[in-house]
Each structure stands twice: as structure tokens, then as C-alpha cells.
Amino acid sequence: MRALLSVFDKTGIVEFARDLSEAGCELVSSGGTARVLEEAGLVVTDVAKHTGYPAMLGHRVVTLHPKVHGGILADRLDPEHVADLEKYEIPTIDLVVANLYPFASDPSIELIDIGGPAMVRAAAKNHQFVGIAVDPGDYPEIVAEIAGSGRLSDGLRLRLARKAFAHTAAYDAEILRWFDGQLAGSEVGAGAVASADASADASVATTELPERIELLVERKDILRYGENPHQVGGRYSFGNSIWDRCKQLQGKELSYLNVFDADAAWRLVWSLHDGPTAVVIKHGNPCGAAVAADLLSAYERAHAGDPISAFGGIVAVNRPFGVAEAERLIEVFTEVLVVPEIDEVALAVLSTKPNLRVLVMEAPHAPEWSYRQIDGGLLVQTPDLILKTRGEWTVATERHPSEGEWADLELAWKLVAQVTSNTIVLVKDGHAVGIGAGQQNRRDAGRIAADKADGRAVGGACASDAFFPFRDGLDAAIAAGATAVIQPGGSIRDEEVIAAANDAGLAMVFTGERHFKH
């Protein structure tokens, strides 16, 4: 057998090459791989000697030669192929060991590998005769088969070929994402946002949706189960997920809903405020959220927002988690805690609840696109970001909000954007006191929010994710005692709604953008 080795990731390559040599394989190698093997005392034929041509064009052309690709691609059962090998004195290559430049680590033109993918794809195409190793994890099985029978089995070559094409597909996807990023700064890709007009009924994309989206995802975790225990669930990654770097410090394995809710909580807590913030999520929706002068107060107020729903919830905070917070948290049954940092003493306190999952995560980043599966395809949109700020909002009523009301309005607006529609959110003094989520009509959402507030919203703010179509939409806010309302505006009955707010002495702010969440 003859093996060609040319790898960027040299993990285990010396030991693998030595085992191949001892099993009777002739070694051919190039560049840095050849030097590493020679320094280890192995007998290696340099590719330059194998082809008769040196590396050229600043190492851009090394293995792109008929004596390499002819030896890999030849069909050993085709008489014409065999005749060509003999005529041009091309020795066959039975095993290719190659992995590619780490393009994603430092994207640039020079890290776009050409010779590597060409060899990998050639070997994978001709897997009837040639083995291809792109993963050091496969080295032991390859050596075992060669040492045992002098060849690779058909089944192993097929599995290796499949992995090889996945390897090059992932590599090409990384390069494609980089090109998309380059285009994002040009006329083609500028302005990758979506905005809504004042009616909040139609959104106009200011960037073109791509004609094709190349999605390559890799399974990272097999979860305890899916949405329900009879479903199988897993976590897959596009390649740059904060979940790939998440550290689980204690607790049971994560289920599908644990990950889903923890991700929602983590995104929410970082979107609300720069100050100490805590949120509690249940079934994808916040049931508590608060901003305070210190994290313990923020957590206590978030839990108090809806203590019944908080049972078995997911908690996320945006500050290091300490002993005081840990001692308070263990008083409540909590499924998952997500933190940016936690000290050992606090973790020791949490360890008294061994089933509590504790996750340490880096801050989230906004995705480029939002996807939702439909039958045989996807719905794709830009992510829902709050594009307009207080300075761009309009006070529609005679009375303007006080500074305290403005603070509550801003928090309520950020929170309502992350709650399933239809939704009404009531906030008082930086504390979500009533959340009505996922209702088929806005009045029911308002009644649920007011019922949960139970008198705590007096003097606070009410947020609606879409406009009030009728003046009775304000009834729940008025009944709850809220004195300021924030909504997109844009109804044909805005004047009636404004009049109702004036009659009740409310301050009402129009944002000009809707935030439905389904």
C-alpha cells in the first residue's frame, strides 16, 4: 500500500504514520507534514520527488499534478486506466490522509485551500479503491484494518468517504459565509435589516434575501429526549454557536426544552438592560424579569413577578452569580441556571440541588437570519431587532411620561418583543409584574397580565406588541392602574385609542414598529 499524508492538523500524525509504515505502507508526504515525519525518523518520499516538480507559486501548487491525482483517481478495474498508469509511470495511491487549512480561524484568501480539498474529494470519489482519512479519530481503526488484512474494508472506505465530503462541504460553507460577509459591506449586501412603516402592518426589507442559503450543521449533543420523552432530540451547530463553548458545571443531561428555554432566557437577559438583570423563563416565555441595583434584588423581583409559573423554570442573569443569590435560588425548584460567571463557594451551595443544571455561557450574538421549518423547506427572515429607540418614538397623548415612566416603558418594550404574541406586559419600577402571553386576542392578553399584576402595576407601564385596534384594548391597562402605555400605533382607530388614553389621563407612546413573536 501507498499512503499520501498532507495534513494541517498534525494531531497523532507521527504515531499514525509509524503504524502505517510498520504495517508495510510506503509513505509519501509534502511540506510541513513531510518535515515532521522525517524529524521523527520515518522514511518518507517527498511529493516533489514523487511528481518531479517542486512546490511553486508560494506553495499554492504542490499536489496538483497527474502523478498525484492519477494515482488517486484511477479505476484499477478499467483497462484504459491501468494502461494510462503504466504509460505515464503513475504509481497508485491507496490511502490519502489530509485535512484542510483552518479557514474559519483567520479567514483570508491564503487560507482557502485548493490542493487539499481536491485530494480529499478525489479519494472520496474513488472510495472503491482508495481510503480517505480527514479525522485523526479514525486513525486507530484504519491502522487496525491495514495491519490485520493489508487493506481497508469496503464498509470503512464508504464511511470515510462520506465523512470526507462532509468535511469539504463544511469548509466550503465557511468560505461562503466569509464571502457573504465581504459582500455585506458593499452595495450588494448593505443594510441587512428589516423595518416597519408606521402602520406596523407591513415590513419592507432593505436587503435582498439570498437566492440560496447553504446550511451545514453538525451534531454536537444528543439530548436526554426531544420536546417530549418519546421524541429523540439533539443539538446541532452551524459552527459558531455559544452553545459549542457552554460549560455545564452540574446537573442532569439537558433535554430539548432545557436548551430551548435556556437559550431564550439567555438572549432575553442580555437584551433588557446594562444593569444587574435577572429573568425567569417557562415554556419559551418570560414569567419574570427585573432590573435592580444588585443581582440578588433583581433575581428576587424576577421570581416575584409570577412565583407560581417560576416553579420549574429557567433562570438567567447577566452578572457573576454569588453566594447570596445561590442561597436564595435553592429555595425554589429550578431546572436550569445560566450565568456568565460563578464562584466556587456559590457553586458549592447550588450542589445541594444536584439535579439543578448550571451553565456558564458567553454573551449571545444576534443571528444573521432567523429560520423556521415548514413542510419541505424553511421560512427565512432577518432577526427581530428593536431598531427604534426612545428618541425616535412619538408621544401621542396630551400627557408626556415622567422619567420613571420612561424607564418602565423602555423595559416593557424590550420585554414585550420577546414574549409570544398576542401579548401585554406590565412593568413597575424595573420589575415585570404581569405578563399575558400567547393569546388569540389582545384583550385576553391584557386581562391575564392585569390579573397576574394583582395591583402591583399601579403607576407603571403597559406594553403591547402590536397596535390596539379598538379603544377597549386599554381597559386592562387602566384597570391594572398603569399610567403609561407603549405600542406601535398604526391602527385606523388610533385617534379613538388616543382619546381613550387622554380620558384616562394616560401617557401613550407610539414606537412605529411591531414585534409579533410566534
C-alpha positions in Angstrom: 0.0 0.0 0.0 1.0 3.6 -0.6 -0.3 6.4 1.6 -0.1 10.1 0.9 -0.1 12.3 4.0 -0.7 16.0 3.9 -2.4 17.5 7.0 -2.7 20.9 8.6 -3.9 19.3 11.9 -1.0 17.1 12.8 -2.6 15.5 15.9 -1.4 11.9 16.1 0.2 12.0 12.6 3.6 10.8 13.6 2.2 7.8 15.5 -0.2 7.0 12.7 2.5 7.2 10.0 4.8 5.0 12.1 2.0 2.4 12.4 1.3 2.6 8.7 5.0 2.1 7.9 5.2 -0.9 10.3 2.2 -2.4 8.5 4.1 -2.2 5.2 2.8 1.1 3.8 5.1 3.3 1.7 4.8 6.9 2.9 4.5 9.9 0.5 4.2 13.4 2.0 4.6 17.1 1.4 5.7 20.3 3.1 5.4 20.6 6.8 3.9 17.1 7.2 7.0 15.6 5.5 9.3 17.5 7.7 7.5 16.4 10.9 7.7 12.7 9.7 11.3 12.9 8.7 12.3 14.5 12.0 10.6 11.6 13.7 12.9 9.2 11.8 10.4 7.9 9.3 11.3 7.1 5.7 9.2 9.5 3.5 9.1 10.3 -0.2 8.5 13.9 -0.7 5.8 14.8 -3.1 8.2 16.9 -5.1 10.3 13.8 -5.8 7.2 11.8 -6.5 5.9 14.2 -9.2 9.2 15.6 -10.4 8.1 19.1 -9.7 8.8 21.3 -6.7 6.3 23.3 -4.8 5.6 26.6 -6.6 3.6 29.8 -6.6 4.3 30.4 -2.9 3.1 26.8 -2.1 -0.2 27.3 -3.9 0.7 24.4 -6.2 2.1 21.3 -4.5 -0.1 18.3 -5.0 -2.0 19.4 -8.1 -0.3 17.0 -10.5 -1.3 14.0 -12.6 1.1 11.7 -10.6 -0.9 12.6 -7.5 -4.4 12.7 -8.9 -3.9 10.0 -11.4 -2.7 7.7 -8.7 -5.8 8.5 -6.5 -8.5 8.5 -9.2 -7.6 5.5 -11.3 -10.2 2.8 -11.6 -8.0 -0.3 -11.1 -10.5 -2.5 -12.9 -10.6 -0.3 -16.1 -8.0 -1.5 -18.7 -7.7 2.0 -20.1 -7.0 3.5 -16.7 -4.4 0.8 -16.0 -2.8 1.4 -19.4 -2.5 5.1 -18.6 -0.9 4.4 -15.3 1.7 2.2 -17.0 2.3 4.6 -19.9 2.8 7.7 -17.7 4.5 5.8 -14.8 2.0 6.8 -12.2 2.0 4.7 -9.1 -1.3 4.1 -7.4 -2.2 5.7 -4.1 -4.3 3.6 -1.7 -4.8 5.9 1.2 -5.0 9.7 1.4 -4.6 11.4 4.8 -5.5 15.0 4.5 -7.3 17.8 6.4 -7.6 21.4 5.4 -6.3 24.8 6.4 -8.3 26.2 9.3 -10.1 28.9 7.3 -12.5 29.8 10.0 -9.7 30.6 12.4 -8.4 33.5 10.3 -10.4 33.9 7.1 -8.3 35.1 4.2 -7.6 34.3 0.6 -4.4 32.4 1.5 -6.3 30.1 3.8 -8.6 29.0 1.0 -7.1 25.5 0.4 -7.2 24.2 -3.1 -4.9 21.1 -3.3 -6.3 19.7 0.0 -9.9 19.6 -1.0 -9.0 18.3 -4.5 -7.2 15.3 -2.9 -9.9 14.7 -0.4 -12.7 14.8 -3.0 -10.7 12.6 -5.4 -10.0 9.9 -2.8 -13.6 10.0 -1.6 -14.9 9.8 -5.2 -12.7 6.7 -5.8 -13.5 5.1 -2.4 -14.0 1.8 -4.2 -10.2 1.6 -4.2 -8.9 4.4 -2.0 -9.3 5.3 1.7 -9.5 8.9 2.8 -8.8 10.0 6.4 -9.8 13.6 7.4 -10.3 12.9 11.1 -7.5 11.9 13.4 -10.1 10.0 15.4 -10.3 7.5 12.6 -6.6 6.6 12.6 -6.8 3.7 15.0 -9.5 1.9 13.0 -7.6 2.4 9.8 -4.4 1.0 11.2 -6.1 -1.9 12.7 -7.7 -3.0 9.4 -4.5 -2.5 7.4 -2.4 -4.4 10.0 -5.0 -7.2 10.1 -5.7 -7.7 6.4 -3.4 -5.4 4.4 -6.4 -3.4 3.1 -9.4 -1.3 4.2 -12.8 -2.9 4.1 -15.5 -1.7 1.8 -17.6 -0.5 4.7 -14.9 1.6 6.2 -13.9 3.2 2.9 -17.5 4.1 2.4 -17.9 5.7 5.8 -14.6 7.6 5.4 -15.7 8.9 2.0 -19.0 10.2 3.5 -17.1 12.0 6.3 -14.7 13.4 3.7 -17.4 15.0 1.6 -19.0 16.4 4.8 -15.5 17.9 5.7 -15.1 19.7 2.4 -18.8 20.8 2.4 -18.3 22.4 5.8 -15.1 24.0 4.6 -16.8 25.5 1.5 -19.7 26.7 3.7 -17.2 28.6 5.9 -15.7 30.2 2.8 -19.1 31.1 1.5 -20.1 32.8 4.8 -16.9 34.8 4.6 -17.7 35.9 1.1 -21.2 36.8 2.3 -19.6 38.9 5.0 -17.4 40.7 2.4 -20.5 41.5 0.3 -22.3 42.8 3.4 -20.2 45.9 3.3 -20.8 46.5 -0.4 -23.9 47.7 -2.3 -25.0 44.1 -2.7 -25.3 43.3 1.0 -25.5 46.7 2.7 -28.3 47.4 5.1 -29.2 43.9 6.3 -32.1 44.9 8.4 -35.9 45.0 8.2 -38.0 48.0 9.1 -41.7 48.6 9.5 -43.8 51.6 8.5 -45.9 53.5 11.0 -48.9 51.2 10.3 -46.9 48.3 11.7 -48.8 46.1 9.1 -46.1 45.6 6.5 -42.3 45.3 6.7 -40.0 46.3 3.9 -36.7 44.5 3.7 -33.8 46.8 2.9 -31.7 44.0 1.8 -32.2 41.2 -0.7 -32.8 37.7 0.7 -30.1 35.4 -0.7 -31.2 33.2 -3.6 -29.6 30.2 -1.9 -28.7 29.6 1.7 -26.1 26.9 2.3 -26.8 25.3 5.6 -24.4 22.9 7.0 -25.0 21.8 10.6 -23.1 19.4 12.7 -24.5 17.4 15.6 -22.9 18.4 18.8 -25.0 16.8 21.5 -27.5 14.0 21.9 -30.1 15.4 24.3 -31.9 13.4 27.0 -35.0 13.5 24.8 -36.9 15.9 22.5 -39.8 18.1 23.3 -41.5 15.1 24.9 -39.8 12.0 26.3 -40.9 9.8 23.4 -39.1 12.1 21.0 -35.4 11.9 20.1 -33.6 15.2 20.4 -30.2 16.6 19.6 -28.3 19.9 19.3 -26.7 20.9 16.1 -24.4 23.8 15.3 -23.8 26.0 12.3 -20.2 26.2 13.5 -20.1 29.3 15.6 -22.6 28.8 18.5 -22.1 29.9 22.0 -23.6 26.6 22.9 -20.5 24.9 21.5 -18.4 26.6 24.2 -21.0 26.3 27.0 -19.8 24.7 30.2 -22.2 22.7 32.3 -20.9 22.6 35.8 -23.5 20.3 37.4 -26.9 18.7 36.9 -28.6 16.1 34.7 -28.2 16.0 31.0 -30.0 18.7 29.1 -33.3 17.9 27.2 -34.5 19.7 24.1 -36.7 22.1 26.1 -33.9 22.8 28.6 -31.7 24.1 25.7 -34.6 25.9 24.0 -35.7 27.7 27.2 -32.2 28.4 28.4 -31.3 30.0 25.0 -34.5 32.1 25.2 -33.6 33.2 28.8 -30.0 34.0 27.9 -30.9 36.1 24.9 -33.6 37.9 26.9 -31.5 38.8 29.9 -28.8 40.4 27.7 -31.3 42.4 25.7 -33.1 44.1 28.6 -30.6 46.3 30.4 -27.0 47.0 31.1 -27.6 46.9 34.9 -28.0 43.8 37.0 -30.8 41.9 35.4 -32.5 38.5 36.0 -35.2 36.7 34.1 -37.2 33.5 34.6 -38.4 31.6 31.5 -41.1 28.9 31.3 -42.0 27.2 28.1 -40.2 29.8 26.0 -41.9 32.8 27.6 -40.7 35.0 30.4 -42.8 34.8 33.6 -40.5 37.1 35.4 -37.9 39.8 34.7 -36.3 42.6 36.7 -33.6 45.2 36.7 -32.2 46.3 40.1 -29.2 47.9 41.8 -27.8 44.5 42.6 -28.2 41.0 41.3 -29.9 39.5 44.4 -32.6 42.1 44.3 -33.0 41.6 40.5 -33.5 37.8 41.0 -35.9 38.2 43.9 -38.0 40.6 42.0 -37.9 38.5 38.8 -39.1 35.5 40.8 -41.8 37.5 42.5 -43.2 38.5 39.1 -45.0 35.2 38.8 -43.8 32.8 41.6 -46.3 30.1 40.6 -45.1 29.9 37.0 -41.4 30.2 38.1 -41.6 26.8 39.7 -39.5 24.5 37.5 -38.4 27.5 35.4 -35.1 28.5 33.8 -33.2 31.4 35.4 -30.7 33.6 33.6 -28.6 36.5 34.9 -26.2 38.9 33.4 -23.8 39.3 36.3 -21.5 36.9 38.2 -23.6 34.7 40.5 -22.6 34.8 44.1 -23.4 33.0 47.4 -26.3 35.2 48.3 -28.0 34.6 45.0 -27.3 30.9 45.3 -28.8 30.6 48.8 -32.0 32.3 47.5 -32.2 30.2 44.3 -32.1 26.8 46.0 -35.3 27.7 47.9 -37.1 27.4 44.6 -37.3 24.3 42.3 -35.3 25.5 39.2 -34.5 23.4 36.2 -31.6 25.4 34.7 -29.4 28.4 35.8 -27.5 30.3 33.2 -24.7 32.6 34.3 -21.7 34.4 32.8 -19.6 33.5 35.8 -20.0 31.8 39.2 -17.6 31.3 42.1 -16.7 28.0 43.8 -18.5 28.9 47.0 -21.7 29.7 45.2 -21.4 26.5 43.2 -21.0 24.5 46.4 -24.3 25.9 47.7 -26.0 25.0 44.4 -24.6 21.5 44.6 -27.0 20.7 47.3 -29.5 20.6 44.5 -27.7 18.0 42.3 -30.4 18.0 39.6 -30.1 21.7 39.0 -28.3 22.3 35.7 -25.8 25.1 36.0 -24.5 26.5 32.7 -21.8 29.1 32.2 -22.1 30.9 28.8 -20.6 33.8 26.9 -22.8 36.7 25.8 -25.1 35.8 22.9 -24.8 37.4 19.5 -27.6 38.3 17.0 -28.0 35.7 14.2 -27.8 36.9 10.6 -31.0 35.1 9.7 -34.0 33.6 11.5 -35.2 30.2 10.3 -38.5 28.3 10.9 -39.2 24.9 9.4 -42.3 24.3 7.2 -43.1 21.2 5.1 -40.2 20.6 2.8 -38.5 23.9 3.5 -37.8 26.9 5.6 -39.2 30.4 6.3 -36.4 32.8 6.5 -36.3 36.3 7.8 -33.9 38.8 9.4 -34.0 38.7 13.2 -36.5 40.8 15.0 -34.4 43.6 16.5 -35.6 46.8 18.2 -34.5 49.3 15.7 -36.1 52.5 17.0 -35.2 54.0 20.4 -36.8 56.5 22.7 -35.5 59.4 20.7 -37.4 58.1 17.6 -40.7 57.3 19.5 -43.7 59.7 19.4 -45.7 60.8 22.4 -49.3 60.6 21.1 -51.2 61.9 24.2 -51.6 65.2 25.9 -49.6 64.0 28.9 -45.9 63.0 28.5 -44.4 60.2 30.5 -42.4 61.1 33.6 -38.8 59.9 33.8 -39.8 57.0 35.9 -42.5 56.0 33.4 -40.0 56.3 30.6 -37.7 53.8 32.2 -40.5 51.4 32.7 -41.7 51.9 29.2 -38.3 51.1 27.7 -38.0 47.9 29.7 -41.6 46.9 28.9 -41.0 47.4 25.2 -37.8 45.3 25.2 -39.6 42.6 27.2 -42.8 42.5 25.1 -40.7 41.9 21.9 -39.6 38.6 23.4 -42.9 37.3 24.5 -45.2 35.1 22.3 -48.0 37.1 20.6 -50.5 38.4 21.3 -49.0 39.8 24.5 -49.4 42.5 27.0 -46.6 43.3 29.6 -47.0 45.4 32.7 -43.8 46.8 34.4 -43.4 48.8 37.5 -40.1 50.2 38.8 -38.0 47.9 36.6 -40.0 44.8 37.5 -42.3 42.8 35.3 -45.4 42.4 37.4 -47.8 41.0 34.8 -47.3 39.1 31.5 -50.1 37.9 29.3 -48.6 35.8 26.6 -49.7 33.9 23.5 -53.3 34.8 23.4 -55.5 34.8 20.3 -56.8 38.3 21.1 -55.2 41.3 22.8 -58.0 41.8 25.4 -57.5 38.4 26.9 -53.7 39.0 27.0 -54.4 42.3 28.9 -56.8 40.6 31.3 -54.2 37.9 32.1 -51.4 40.5 32.6 -53.6 42.6 34.9 -54.7 39.5 36.9 -51.1 38.5 37.4 -50.1 42.0 38.4 -52.8 42.0 41.2 -52.5 45.7 42.0 -48.7 45.9 41.6 -48.8 47.8 38.2 -50.3 51.0 39.7 -48.3 53.9 38.3 -46.4 51.6 36.0 -46.1 50.9 32.2 -48.1 48.8 29.8 -46.6 47.5 26.6 -48.4 45.9 23.7 -46.5 44.1 20.9 -48.9 45.4 18.2 -51.4 48.3 18.0 -54.7 48.4 19.8 -57.4 48.0 17.2 -60.1 49.4 19.5 -60.1 51.8 22.5 -61.2 48.9 24.7 -57.7 47.5 24.4 -56.7 50.0 27.1 -59.2 48.6 29.5 -56.9 46.1 31.1 -54.1 48.7 31.4 -56.5 51.2 33.1 -57.9 48.5 35.4 -54.4 47.5 36.4 -53.5 51.1 37.3 -50.9 51.6 34.6 -50.3 55.3 33.9 -48.2 54.9 30.7 -48.6 52.8 27.6 -46.3 51.9 24.8 -47.4 50.4 21.5 -46.6 50.5 17.8 -49.5 52.7 16.7 -50.8 52.5 13.2 -54.4 51.4 13.7 -57.2 53.1 11.7 -58.7 53.8 15.1 -55.6 55.4 16.6 -57.5 58.6 17.3 -60.1 56.7 19.3 -57.4 54.9 21.3 -55.6 58.2 21.9 -58.8 59.8 23.0 -59.4 56.9 25.4 -55.9 57.4 26.8 -56.4 61.1 27.3 -59.7 60.5 29.0 -58.0 58.2 31.5 -55.0 60.5 32.0 -52.5 58.1 30.5 -49.3 58.9 28.7 -49.1 56.9 25.4 -46.0 56.4 23.3 -46.0 55.1 19.7 -42.9 53.3 18.6 -43.6 52.8 14.9 -42.6 49.2 14.8 -44.4 45.9 15.7 -42.9 42.9 17.5 -45.0 39.8 16.8 -43.4 36.6 18.0 -44.8 33.3 17.0 
